[in-house]
Amino acid sequence: MDYQQQQSPQEPNEGLTTGLKVVLIIGTIFIQLIGIILGAIWMTDNNNSEEKRKFGKTLLTLGIVVIVVQCICGIVIYGGIIGLGISNMMAF
């Protein structure tokens, strides 16, 4: 047997590991700009694998959804505080 056989160089695995996906999802929940930027880049890059494009779309969607939910919660909380202030004024 010839142990000196040349092997074709393997292409690096461009797939995303589960750990990296989890870190990016958690990062996107806390810092939405991460998901929006990476999502837009990966989703529109035709050189990326189909997996990266799909995950980019997921990150972009998650980033936008978290921002919308935060805005809705902020409006509800602010409205509740204003409502409490008005109801306390009317009590006097």
N, C-alpha and C positions, 0 to 999 in steps of 0.2 A: 504494500500500500504506500502510496505517495502522500505523505503528510504535508507536502509543500504545495498542494493544489491551491490554485488561486480561487478564491471565492469572490463572487461579485459583491461589491459593497451594497449593503442593505440601506435602503432609504430610511432616514429617520422617521419614526412614527409621528405623524402630524396630528394624530387624533388627540382628543382631550381626555385626560384621565378623570376618573370620578372625583378624586380629591380636588383637582383644579376646578372642576365644575362647581363643587360645593363651596369652595373658597370664593369663587367669583359671584355665585348667587348670594352668599351672605354679605360679601362686600358691596354688591349692588343694593341690597336692602338698606344698608347703613349709609353708603355713599353712592347715590344714584348716578352721579356723573361717570363712575367707572362703567356701569352697565350701558349707559347711553353711548359713550365713546367707543368702547370695545364692540358693542353690538352693532353700531353703525359701520365700523371698519370691517368687521368680520362678515357682516351680512352682505355688504356690497362688493367684497373682494372676490373676483371670479377665480383667482388662483388658489383660494382656500378649498378645503374638502367640503363636501356636502354637510358633514357633521358640524363643522365650524360655522357654516352659513346658518344652519338651523339654530345652533346654540346662540349665535349672534342675534338672531331675531328674538330668541327667548330673552336674552339679556336686555335688549332694547325695550321690549314690551314690559318686562319686569320693572326696569328703571322708570318708565313713564307711568305705569300703574301705581308704583309706590309714591311718586310725586303727587299724582291726583288724589290718592287716598289721604296723604298728609294734608293736602289743601282742604279737602272735605272735613277732615277731623278738626283742623284749625278753625274753619268757619263755624262748625258746630260748637266747639268750645268757646270761641269768641262770642257767638250768639248767645250761648248759655250764660256767660258772664254778664253781657249787656242786659239780658233778660232778667237776671237776678238783681242787677243794679236798679233797673226800672221798677221791678216789683217791690223792692225795698223802699224806694222813694214814694211810691204810691201808698205804702202802708202807713206813712206818717201823715 
